[in-house]
Amino acid sequence: MKKSRLLFRYLCLLVVIFGFYISFMTWRFESVQLQLPPLATTEISQAAIDHFAEAIRIKTISPENPDAFDSLPFVQFNQFLKSTYPLADSLLEKKHINHFSHLYKWEGTDTRLKPVILMAHLDVVPVSTEDLIDWKYPPFKGSIVNDTLWGRGTIDNKIGVIGLMEAVDALLKNDYQPKRTLYLSFGHDEEIGGLKGAKKIVDYLKKENIVAEFVLDEGGTISQGIIPGIEKNVALIGIAEKGYVSLELSIKKEGGHSSMPEKETAIDLLAAAIVKIKSNPFPARIADPIEGFIKSLGPEMGLMNRIIFANQGIFSSLITGVYEKTAAGNALVRTTISPTLFNSGIKDNILPQTAKATVNFRILPGESSSSVMERVKHLIDDPRIDIRKGRMQSEPSKVSSTQSSGYKNIHKAIAQSFPETLVAPYLVVGGTDAKHFESISTDIYRFSPMVINKGNIKSFHGLNERISIQDIENGIRFYQQLIQNSTEN
């Protein structure tokens, strides 16, 4: 009886200690958001909006097949930049890289300071002919309807190109002189890997011995009504991006007539292999970028969520379990598996001799394309199936610091330009040109100053891509403020 009472007392004591620990961790889970007065709103001219519309009308398409590349629109875009922004063209040092990518250098007064590189890409993905009927306005007409600009490239990623050029143009007109050197980098083939654009720009900068203070590319956005438990808008700064690899699976097996099938056909074996891969997902875990996301947004949530996020080490499985329930959340906590191609057969009554499939993986930081390959080989465990890596691949990026001057300047510019907007680090699940810049900077960030919500999120690479006029104006203001924040010291 005495032992039972003693055990009960110990259990009560443990409960009290556990409760105290939970409460203490929640109490010290304080906000990391900057509290800054908003800046006076500067007027953005109608000409800036018209310039953006004109940029959309130039069909700078990067096709999947390199042989289908049409250089004429890229030549037109070269001329567009030259004629639309004569101050930048004449006052800044400008280089064409591989004919169609652009690098502007605005030299600062103190060349001892490491430069800042601000990036965007001017190419866009194609529009399917079959989809044209479903566009409200033609994708390359640059239609301005009420408060919205419609067209391919509005959010991916000519908002970056035009936003930066308009911001620089405004600063030049006001005789602004940066203390720190600024580079503007515009690649022309980001949508197909950036090997001829961004990578060649980096090759040039390395030859010039350039080491950047920080780099900013596209990636995160201002999320509106998408993050559970948060009512305010949230600016997501990508501090890392997932890797990319597609594995090509193939098998060759004797075919024949469909009336006398063998127990296993080529299609059976390959389909079974894909089922094995899909049935065994990569383990979910909280990678460093998501840990930063939790620490930044947790204090802004209601009490229950705040308790859970403040005690992440205890409730990590609960947190990942919540994320796993949605496609967007699941992509943040694990390497994802997406079968995208399956080819086999030529006629309905012939058993094909070959079957081929492609499975795409987006790789979480901490894993690699090689570890993905090994896992898939182990799961399939069938020597008859050949497994090879596809042409395009990239490893997960390094994770950039949230304590650097670059991150702090981006955070500050967001707080100044978008009052009441929360800021958090983030993991970018897609690929960007930023991955090529890791050799010249340790601090690489990904953020585009535009609002993404449930109404327009599917227009990325999809139908009816569009951006509000307000987002265009705010984007120009943000870039202007970021340049000033980053080049004055």
BANU-745676 format. One record per residue: x, y, z of N, C-alpha, C in turn; residue in three letters. Coordinates in steps of 0.001 Angstrom, whole numbers, plus 500000, padded with zeros to 6 digits. Layout:
% BANU-745676
XYZXYZXYZALA;...
% end
This chain:
% BANU-745676
500832498795500000500000500000500000500871501260500000MET;501930501252500860502829502401500930503536502627499596LYS;503928501493498935504600501602497634503672502234496606LYS;502381501869496624501408502415495680501243503912495879SER;501182504325497170501045505750497453502290506525497008ARG;503456505918497245504709506566496850504784506722495334LEU;504371505662494632504370505710493163503401506769492668LEU;502242506849493312501246507846492916501789509253493113PHE;502512509462494238503085510779494505504144511145493467ARG;504960510152493104505973510391492073505313510772490742TYR;504243510071490411503539510362489161502950511764489192LEU;502379512137490319501821513486490461502914514541490322CYS;504067514234490951505187515170490864505655515318489416LEU;505722514198488682506130514247487280505148515061486454LEU;503859514881486734502835515638486015502998517133486275VAL;503244517481487548503430518890487906504660519462487213VAL;505774518707487238507010519165486593506795519316485090ILE;506110518332484500505835518372483061504978519598482728PHE;503946519820483544503084520968483318503831522286483477GLY;504712522338484468505500523544484682506427523796483488PHE;507048522720482996507956522850481858507201523355480628TYR;506039522762480354505227523182479212504855524654479339ILE;504428525042480542504013526426480773505184527392480631SER;506347526999481155507526527856481086507961528071479634PHE;507996526972478856508402527078477456507413527930476663MET;506131527825476994505117528631476315505259530101476693THR;505539530360477962505688531739478445506862532449477768TRP;507962531722477560509145532352476960509119532298475424ARG;508032531807474875507868531714473422507367533071472912PHE;508280534012472731507923535396472460507975535724470966GLU;507258536749470591507204537189469199508571537669468722SER;508892537355467483510139537824466863509843538816465736VAL;508593539278465663508207540193464600508718541609464885GLN;509150542306463818509594543686463946508393544618464051LEU;508494545573464911507454546593465047508012547919464529GLN;507710548226463273508237549436462643507093550287462110LEU;507240551599462137506197552450461550506182552281460034PRO;504995552213459438504933552082457978505489553328457301PRO;506037553145456132506577554271455382505459555041454692LEU;505718556278454395504769557060453602504649556415452224ALA;503429556292451740503186555625450455503634556510449302THR;504548556004448517505001556736447335504108556403446145THR;503897557369445301503020557170444149503741556377443067GLU;503046555409442510503573554619441391502814555045440135ILE;503527555405439105502895555949437897502180554876437096SER;501232555315436293500545554400435374501525553835434363GLN;502573554601434068503578554123433109504215552824433578ALA;504429552686434897505031551460435430504129550261435170ALA;502814550451435339501859549366435076501861549030433588ILE;501896550051432764501920549834431312503193549102430884ASP;504322549420431532505569548713431226505433547229431538HIS;504795546935432669504589545535433063503725544824432014PHE;502644545473431598501767544869430593502522544605429292ALA;503386545548428922504176545374427700505122544186427833GLU;505706544006429011506605542871429237505870541538429100ALA;504612541495429526503822540265429427503544539914427972ILE;503448540914427119503119540669425699504282540045424922ARG;505460540049425514506618539452424846506717537994425285ILE;506578537077424343506444535647424642507801534980424902LYS;508391535298426023509703534731426367509523533334426958THR;509163532395426126508818531041426561510047530140426563ILE;510212529397427648511237528350427702510558527006427467SER;510741526412426284510109525125426007510902523976426617PRO;510226522868426899510915521691427421511925521156426417GLU;511583521218425145512478520753424083513372521916423646ASN;514675521846423917515578522956423553515541523301422073PRO;515230522333421233515184522588419795514024523498419411ASP;513046523619420309511873524457420027512048525889420519ALA;513226526217421036513480527556421572513393528600420476PHE;512608529652420729512454530766419784513181531971420368ASP;514259532371419733515098533439420275514526534833420038SER;513641534996419053513161536325418686512519537082419850LEU;511620536467420637511043537213421766512091537657422792PRO;513143536890422944514192537259423898515002538448423378PHE;515188538486422069515816539663421450514923540887421677VAL;513605540690421527512656541778421751512701542251423208GLN;512862541299424132512914541677425535514193542456425833PHE;515283542090425186516525542866425322516273544328424951ASN;515607544514423814515337545864423334514345546583424243GLN;513375545829424766512385546395425687513074546983426921PHE;513989546238427520514690546727428705515525547972428367LEU;516157547932427228517028549051426818516218550332426603LYS;515097550220425908514314551412425566513431551886426710SER;512988550968427568512073551335428652512805551921429843THR;514049551468430059514819551924431219516160552497430766TYR;516120553651430073517362554218429524518359554656430596PRO;517876555058431780518807555456432829519641554266433303LEU;518970553149433562519698551948433976520639551484432880ALA;520181551609431642520992551148430507522244551997430336ASP;522149553277430660523284554170430427524150554404431662SER;523524554386432869524269554726434081524826553514434815LEU;524248552364434597524744551151435241525592550365434251LEU;526533549613434792527317548718433932526443547524433579GLU;526310547201432312525381546151431877526089545133431009LYS;525778543872431249526325542795430431525211541848430006LYS;525272541404428760524434540310428295525213539020428516HIS;524598538084429190525225536789429436524517535752428578ILE;525293535078427723524688534096426810523570534730425985ASN;523764535954425566522879536686424657521592537210425303HIS;520945536414426158519591536776426574519415536979428078PHE;520415536639428881520362536936430306521044538272430563SER;520674538928431665521125540292431912521754540412433291HIS;522836541173433362523485541468434638523804542959434677LEU;523148543668435598523400545085435803524243545262437063TYR;525207546168437000526031546482438169525908547967438483LYS;525414548249439692525315549625440177526389549775441244TRP;527509550341440853528666550369441753528445551329442920GLU;528779550828444121528637551637445319529857552498445568GLY;529716553407446511530816554323446829531887553659447687THR;531537552552448361532514551849449200532703550432448643ASP;533714550280447810533934548997447140534500547932448075THR;534791548310449329535242547302450293534083546445450783ARG;532864546946450638531684546212451098531295545146450076LEU;530884543988450578530430542935449677529111543358449009LYS;528938543062447735527733543509447028526500542676447378PRO;525358543219447005524070542536447125523614542155445725VAL;523030540967445593522511540510444299521015540279444421ILE;520240540987443602518790540804443544518442540178442202LEU;517644539114442238517433538282441063515964538187440648MET;515776537790439394514461537409438870514732536656437575ALA;513700536121436964513894535503435647512817535997434697HIS;513206536143433438512306536733432454511610535698431576LEU;511967534429431689511289533414430878510040532905431586ASP;509134532331430795507869531815431319507630530414430765VAL;506705529695431395506352528364430894505365528499429737VAL;505291527497428878504362527560427741502902527515428199PRO;502034527885427283500590527739427473500090526730426464VAL;499410525685426953498892524653426066497816525226425144SER;497881524864423871496881525319422908495482524896423334THR;495382523694423901494081523177424337493502524000425485GLU;494380524668426256493920525422427434493502526854427104ASP;493811527325425908493557528725425579492098529112425765LEU;491201528195425466489770528477425569489347528741427008ILE;490130528236427961489776528390429377490386529629430027ASP;491205530373429284491756531621429816490697532718429668TRP;490472533479430732489505534574430678489979535660429722LYS;491292535899429702491900536864428798493135536209428191TYR;493449536488426942494583535831426286495857535948427128PRO;496604534849427261497743534827428181498893535747427815PRO;498973536173426561500075537050426169499582538397425624PHE;498400538792426069497866540086425647498178541181426663LYS;498484540797427897498769541789428931497566542663429229GLY;496410542036429390495164542778429594495096543360431003SER;494795544648431081494534545299432366493025545475432486ILE;492425544730433390490976544756433568490674545144435008VAL;490046546304435150489768546859436480491050546972437292ASN;491208546154438318492372546274439204493360545138439038ASP;493343544464437873494160543259437695494848543245436333THR;496111542781436327496840542532435086496877541029434859LEU;496398540600433694496298539185433369497395538782432395TRP;497936537572432574498865537064431579499936536151432146GLY;500480535326431271501550534410431654502802535209432012ARG;503311534923433210504505535604433678504234536713434676GLY;502968537033434920502672538125435847503206537835437247THR;503026536582437715503545536244439038504778535355438972ILE;505044534771437821506199533884437696506938534189436401ASP;507871535162436362508341535947437475508673537362437011ASN;507871537873436070508159539214435557507836540298436577LYS;507097539966437634506933540903438739508297541240439339ILE;509205540265439352510553540507439864511359541393438933GLY;511317541087437641512090541867436660511610543319436623VAL;510302543494436428509763544849436292509799545588437628ILE;509487544875438709509536545506440024510909546071440332GLY;511946545289440059513315545743440312513721546883439386LEU;513388546765438105513785547809437156513075549122437446MET;511795549057437815511069550285438151511627550909439428GLU;511976550072440397512542550579441643513880551273441401ALA;514742550642440610516047551230440296515868552514439493VAL;514934552500438561514677553683437745514261554868438619ASP;513382554603439589512923555674440488514080556213441327ALA;514937555323441818516077555759442625517077556561441799LEU;517299556127440559518220556871439678517688558269439394LEU;516382558370439193515780559677438918515920560619440112LYS;516024560031441307516187560833442522517653560980442929ASN;518558560623441997520004560762442220520500559953443420ASP;519854558828443664520303557973444772521657557355444424TYR;522539557293445413523853556680445220524069555624446300GLN;524134554360445934524329553316446945525743553330447505PRO;525851553008448766527174552852449386527723551464449040LYS;526826550468449046527196549085448732526814548790447284ARG;527659548115446545527376547776445150526171546843445053THR;525342547092444041524140546287443800524224545645442419LEU;523904544351442355523773543652441073522316543262440865TYR;521837543421439638520551542882439225520826541746438250LEU;520303540572438548520569539387437736519254538831437197SER;519118538793435871517902538300435236518242537142434299PHE;517914535934434707518158534762433875517067534567432842GLY;517391533844431769516424533669430685515947532229430519HIS;516392531309431394515971529912431215515719529216432552ASP;515229529956433540514980529369434859514006528199434791GLU;513007528314433915511961527296433860512469525941433370GLU;513658525904432808514232524628432373515596524386433022ILE;515798524977434199516991524657434975518005525759435159GLY;517976526785434316518876527913434486520323527666434120GLY;520605526605433371521997526262433072522662527232432095LEU;521864527837431212522426528773430235522296530223430690LYS;521488530453431713521280531797432202521955532038433535GLY;521254531703434629521772531977435978523133531333436219ALA;523310530100435779524590529421436009525731530164435304LYS;525478530637434097526516531369433369526784532738434003LYS;525748533339434582525947534592435309526876534352436497ILE;526631533259437216527484532913438364528908532635437906VAL;529068531947436788530412531686436256531164532999436024ASP;530450533969435475531071535278435231531443535952436556TYR;530522535948437521530780536607438807531946535949439551LEU;532058534632439438533174533932440077534507534362439463LYS;534516534551438156535741535021437500536118536418437981LYS;535097537191438358535331538546438866535605538542440370GLU;535672537323440961535942537160442405534884537830443292ASN;533638537780442844532538538380443585532040537423444665ILE;531977537917445889531351537196447005530258538118447541VAL;529024537672447479527898538544447794527547538529449275ALA;527125539677449774526623539793451147525376538929451306GLU;524466539030450343523323538122450281522729538170448885PHE;521912537178448582521235537066447293519741536917447568VAL;518921537603446781517476537440446886516904537046445533LEU;516142535955445530515470535472444323513987535318444631ASP;513233534800443689511826534472443911511720533269444841GLU;510502532936445248510299531732446064509123531880446992GLY;509352532462448181508255532710449093507424533897448635GLY;506215534018449176505316535118448841504611535577450115THR;503647536470449957502806536871451082501567535987451060ILE;501498535094452026500402534128452095499197534763452781SER;498048534639452145496821535255452668495749534170452869GLN;495408533911454139494341532966454437494673531531454119GLY;495952531180454068496345529815453715496940529065454902ILE;497607529773455802498264529120456942497262528944458083ILE;496973527706458469496007527466459544496431528144460848PRO;495465528726461530495734529336462821496236530760462758GLY;496407531295461532496910532663461355495920533445460495ILE;495412534548461028494483535372460267495210536449459465GLU;496317536940459969497056537988459270497777537434458052LYS;498150538323457139499005537931456025500388537548456560ASN;501016536586455893502330536114456328503302536152455149VAL;504361536929455288505421536968454274506394535827454555ALA;506521534926453602507350533738453765508667533933453012LEU;509746534007453754511072534178453152511729532804453052ILE;511918532332451846512568531032451667514022531089452074GLY;514411530246453034515821530199453440516487528924452911ILE;515704528123452195516240526909451562515217526445450542ALA;515652525587449635514715524981448695514982523491448580GLU;513932522763448276514048521314448153514837520943446901LYS;515415519762446937516108519240445770515124518610444799GLY;515652518179443667514804517679442575515510516528441876TYR;514817515429441744515330514349440908514154513527440384VAL;514235513136439129513267512212438549513984510906438256SER;513390509811438707513940508488438418513144507859437283LEU;513883507372436304513262506717435153513342505209435339GLU;512192504579435426512093503136435629511706502477434313LEU;512361501377433993512019500681432751512226499182432901SER;511490498420432118511607496965432131511332496437430732ILE;512042495375430379511812494722429099511518493255429365LYS;510393492794428840509952491420429076509235490917427835LYS;509319489624427607508679489050426430507194489391426406GLU;506722489836425233505315490192425078504494489040424541GLY;503608489352423618502771488307423043501349488800422830GLY;500450487838422617499050488162422375498324488311423709HIS;497422489269423774496722489536425033495789488403425453SER;495496487474424541494607486356424895495316485291425727SER;496654485325425744497414484336426509498487485024427355MET;498073485828428326499055486584429112499812485706430096PRO;501086486027430286501854485387431340501355485881432700GLU;501830485219433764501394485614435108501791487060435407LYS;502968487483434909503428488848435099503808489449433757GLU;503251490599433454503611491315432236504515492496432589THR;505062493133431575505922494293431817505169495381432576ALA;503917495597432196503110496615432867502837496212434311ILE;502520494926434546502279494448435917503471494750436818ASP;504651494399436341505847494536437163506165496001437460LEU;506026496845436436506354498250436646505302498927437532LEU;504040498579437323502978499147438160503166498730439620ALA;503550497472439830503775496992441196504938497736441854ALA;505968498041441055507118498777441587506706500172442038ALA;505876500827441255505427502175441617504544502129442861ILE;503707501099442971502871500939444165503750500783445408VAL;504839500022445290505760499861446427506344501202446852LYS;506742502007445868507337503312446184506310504205446873ILE;505108504266446284504076505151446836503570504676448195LYS;503593503377448429503079502825449691504062502977450841SER;505261503410450524506285503575451559506853504991451499ASN;506086505983451939506552507371451859507780507614452718PRO;508535508607452357509686509012453164509186509477454533PHE;509970509266455568509531509682456909509363511198456997PRO;508358511609457744508114513043457953509015513551459076ALA;509533514751458912510355515360459959510347516873459790ARG;510708517547460843510742519008460835512159519448460473ILE;512355519871459245513660520346458795513913521754459347ALA;515157522200459274515538523498459859514667524667459389ASP;514355524784458081513523525921457661512148525920458314PRO;511575524739458517510250524664459125510339524914460624ILE;511453524560461220511653524890462638511651526407462817GLU;512301527114461898512291528573461944510897529135461700GLY;510163528511460796508772528893460513507921528783461776PHE;508100527690462507507346527454463747507703528499464806ILE;508986528786464956509418529747465972508943531170465666LYS;508775531477464380508338532820464000506828532999464090SER;506076531961463746504618532096463703503916531533464932LEU;504552530600465626503935530016466817503468531042467830GLY;504313532060468172503890533057469161502699533908468724PRO;502379533891467415501278534707466903499968533930466859GLU;499983532668467281498805531810467195498038531792468513MET;496885531122468499496082530944469697496804530088470718GLY;496251530030471929496951529394473047497308527942472775LEU;496373527141472267496651525716472079497784525500471078MET;497718526200469948498792526080468958500107526608469512ASN;500029527669470299501240528239470884501908527247471834ARG;501102526548472606501644525529473513502347524427472727ILE;501710523977471673502270522880470866503570523316470192ILE;503560524496469549504743524944468823505869525359469768PHE;505530525840470957506565526222471927507290524997472461ALA;506642523851472374507217522601472879507352521602471733ASN;507989522099470676508118521313469450508785519955469681GLN;509795519915470534510498518655470782509582517573471329GLY;508597517979472113507662517020472701506558516653471720ILE;506102517650470970504930517440470119505269517348468629PHE;506507516998468294506920516989466882506071516046466034SER;505740514867466576504927513925465792503521514462465572SER;502996515200466553501685515824466392501739516906465323LEU;502812517696465319502962518767464330503067518192462920ILE;503939517204462735504080516615461396502789515927460973THR;502071515356461935500803514710461617499782515682461061GLY;499784516900461614498882517940461110499300518370459708VAL;500597518570459506501085518986458198500787517941457120TYR;500879516680457481500701515600456503499304515551455906GLU;498350516203456535496960516083456108496653516838454819LYS;497490517802454459497273518542453213498468518362452294THR;498228518511451003499320518355450038500407519399450254ALA;499997520660450501500977521724450701501767521501451981ALA;501095521080453053501780520833454319502688519625454244GLY;502222518574453585503013517354453449504327517626452718ASN;504290518533451733505495518855450964506553519534451825ALA;506142520119452954507088520818453821507811519888454786LEU;507275518690455017507840517827456066508408516511455545VAL;508375516285454242508991515050453737509383515179452278ARG;510248514282451851510542514132450433509313513527449774THR;508795514212448765507546513766448146507816512875446934THR;506813512062446619506898511081445536505748511326444572ILE;506064511586443304505019511875442320505276511135441010SER;504602510005440764504685509391439443504069510339438417PRO;504818510647437375504351511652436418504202511137434985THR;504908510070434642504821509518433283504748507998433334LEU;503920507406432459503864505946432329503587505643430860PHE;504528504957430221504399504663428788504589503183428527ASN;503622502609427800503748501203427411502639500848426435SER;502955499931425520501935499391424629501693500214423386GLY;501249499478422311500915500131421049499537499729420527ILE;498965498643421124497671498151420636496986497377421752LYS;495656497426421760494930496874422898494994495352423005ASP;495384494633421953495450493165422043496877492627421955ASN;497853493500422222499254493080422208499871493362423574ILE;500496492354424155501211492553425404502544493235425090LEU;502781494433425632504009495162425289505247494480425879PRO;506337494615425153507606494071425640508282495013426633GLN;507968496284426521508626497263427395507594498133428119THR;507986498606429262507188499589430007508156500570430651ALA;507808501841430608508661502881431171507817503835432021LYS;508397504318433090507710505274433957508716506250434535ALA;508224507426434882509052508442435538508392508826436859THR;509195508848437899508718509245439225509551510431439682VAL;508873511529440010509557512755440421509599512857441943ASN;510761513237442469510954513388443913511411514817444196PHE;510801515452445199511259516751445694511877516490447062ARG;513173516753447167513992516212448251514141517201449405ILE;513844516751450595513949517560451801515425517788452150LEU;515789518992452644517161519198453111517557518130454132PRO;518779517628454005519229516523454853519242515200454120GLY;518581515146452956518611513969452095519260514363450774GLU;519368513425449856520044513705448589519458512841447485SER;519827513151446245519356512346445119519886510922445225SER;521091510763445778521661509413445938520903508611446989SER;520534509270448092519774508541449120518381508173448608SER;517810509030447752516522508704447130516671507477446239VAL;517724507469445421517971506339444534518135505036445325MET;518913505070446386519143503862447187517856503361447827GLU;517039504278448315515784503884448944514857503214447924ARG;514778503799446743513899503248445702514376501865445264VAL;515675501719445087516212500403444716515881499351445776LYS;516022499745447032515734498821448141514252498441448174HIS;513380499406447947511948499135447999511502498237446841LEU;511988498524445649511571497733444481512174496332444541ILE;513464496270444844514149494985445034513857494007443899ASP;514004494502442666513744493664441497514790494006440433ASP;515776493135440220516861493435439276516388493564437829PRO;515156493104437557514648493208436185514276494653435826ARG;514087495477436834513691496867436590514930497760436639ILE;515171498443435542516308499365435450515892500725436007ASP;516737501302436863516432502589437497517566503559437198ILE;517226504690436598518229505693436264517727507085436619ARG;518679507976436925518325509365437192518037510081435873LYS;517049510974435902516714511767434731517728512856434456GLY;517487513591433386518448514614432933518582515760433927ARG;517455516253434441517496517390435359517499516918436802MET;518416517443437588518428517128439012519183518217439763GLN;518806518406441004519524519343441865519389518860443295SER;520438519067444059520416518657445460519693519718446294GLU;519165519345447451518570520360448327519597521435448644PRO;519137522667448741520059523767448994520539523763450437SER;521566524535450684521967524809452056520903525686452710LYS;520878525680454019519911526493454761520590527794455178VAL;520027528921454745520618530227455046520191530719456431SER;520989531590456993520769532086458350519615533096458407SER;518904533077459521517890534098459776518460535222460656THR;519754535139460961520405536154461789521315537061460966GLN;521396536848459669522293537631458819521717539017458558SER;522576539907458097522111541252457743521145541186456564SER;521358540224455655520476540089454506519053539753454915GLY;518907538734455767517569538347456227516917539501456977TYR;517701540168457828517148541271458622516714542436457735LYS;517464542718456676517080543797455769515820543462454978ASN;515677542194454579514457541767453889513265541865454838ILE;513455541349456058512400541413457082511994542869457315HIS;512976543741457432512704545159457693511928545784456533LYS;512328545486455295511647546058454133510202545582454046ALA;509962544333454429508587543812454444507762544545455499ILE;508326544681456701507613545365457789507299546810457410ALA;508215547459456688507996548846456283506981548968455142GLN;506982547998454242506159548082453032504789547436453188SER;504693546464454082503430545726454267503068545709455754PHE;502532546805456268502192546874457696501243545752458105PRO;501413545282459322500574544219459910500822542844459284GLU;501820542732458415502146541434457820503201540742458668THR;502931539488459024503909538706459776504998538207458832LEU;506156537886459382507287537407458573507805536105459172VAL;508111535133458306508634533850458787509547533232457740ALA;510610532540458183511415531750457235510600530583456719PRO;511056529998455619510196529037454915511060528109454067TYR;510511526958453752511148526023452826510431526104451487LEU;511141526485450439510565526568449100510528525164448504VAL;509342524708448120509206523322447651509518523181446168VAL;509513524287445419509894524244444020511358524621443843GLY;511817524626442609513205524979442329513317526396441806GLY;514418527071442092514659528430441610516092528550441089THR;516367529668440434517725529939439966518694530185441112ASP;518165530450442300519027530759443452520017529647443750ALA;519651528412443416520538527280443735521906527412443081LYS;521985528128441978523265528281441278524210529251441994HIS;523681530043442932524473531107443549525138530691444853PHE;525005529423445247525568528993446527527088529110446580GLU;527720529110445423529186529191445408529703530613445621SER;528808531619445586529289532994445774528609533697446946ILE;527767532976447694527168533580448893526640532486449811SER;526783532700451105526246531748452090524826532108452505THR;524397533320452163523076533787452576522218534056451350ASP;521374533091451034520527533166449849519067533065450282ILE;518251534020449810516855534088450242515929534122449032TYR;514688533751449288513724533607448203512397534239448634ARG;512065535359447999510817536047448345510386536956447204PHE;509101536891446864508515537816445887507414538609446583SER;507407539935446456506465540773447194505081540813446561PRO;504348539719446649502988539661446110502140538745446976MET;500842538974446954499911538212447779499425536986447016VAL;499540535834447673499018534589447116497944534062448065ILE;496790533756447508495687533224448299495029532067447555ASN;493932531561448103493271530415447483492702530753446112LYS;492521532032445839491971532432444553492961532412443412GLY;494256532617443708495227532693442604496372531696442711ASN;496393530888443772497542530006443979497697528979442857ILE;496593528566442243496684527550441197497064528130439841LYS;497209529449439776497572530048438485499072529998438221SER;499878529629439248501296529353438998501395528227437960PHE;501972528535436824502109527545435740500747527022435281HIS;499658527688435680498327527192435352497508528204434583GLY;496177528050434686495257528915433966495135530277434643LEU;494892531289433820494513532614434304495497533215435299ASN;496766533093434991497781533742435821497531535249435804GLU;497636535874436982497284537279437094497875537882438359ARG;497905539195438397498402539899439578497613541195439724ILE;497344541590440949496595542823441171497498544028440945SER;496891545136440534497639546379440345498256546810441672ILE;497532546586442762498060546939444088499329546168444399GLN;499362544879444024500563544076444246501738544606443424ASP;501463545040442213502530545596441378503108546841442044ILE;502226547726442482502668548972443110503431548696444405GLU;502879547803445233503548547474446500504878546771446266ASN;504934545972445205506175545273444885507284546245444521GLY;506955547256443731507950548274443362508427549015444607ILE;507488549365445484507856550055446726508762549185447599ARG;508423547881447676509232546971448480510660546909447957PHE;510821546713446656512173546600446096512959547901446301TYR;512277549024446165512967550300446367513450550412447812GLN;512604550007448756512988550079450158514091549077450489GLN;513988547875449920515018546853450171516376547310449663LEU;516401547908448477517671548406447938518276549449448871ILE;517443550345449373517957551363450289518426550740451608GLN;517647549811452144518042549136453390519386548422453247ASN;519596547845452067520727546923451883521995547604451375SER;521875548792450820523053549419450193523518550688450914THR;522889551015452034523275552254452718524308552000453816GLU;524652550723454051525665550457455063526452549212454696ASN;
% end
